[in-house]
Amino acid sequence: MPKFFFQVAGGAHVLDVEGRELADAAVARIQGIKFAGEILKDMPTVLYETASLKIDVTDEAGQVLFKVLVTTLGDSELQPGCDIQERARVA
């Protein structure tokens, strides 16, 4: 089975050096989403420390297959004329 790695940024950067053997990229994507949920469940204040939590899911060659991004926006970012998608890309 191929191995996938879950690199975390947001609050603190955590390098996954062990990885997980999973059936395929579709399963790795679901595991990445679940992993983000576990982090937020255990440490919800991570989004106070930084406006976003990012998990890059990579293959064994280090190629980023996809990203899981959780972000929060404050009142000033929700005002008329503010481009929410642009703010999320910057985070």
PEKAZI-V535593 format. One line per field, one symbol per residue. ss: DSSP state (a for helix, b for strand, c for the rest). A space follows every 50 residues. Layout:
ss->???
//
This chain:
ss->cbbbbbbbbccccbcccccbbbccaaaaaaaaaaaaaaaaaacccaaaac cbbbbbbbcccccbbbbbbbbcccaaaacccccaaaaaaac
//
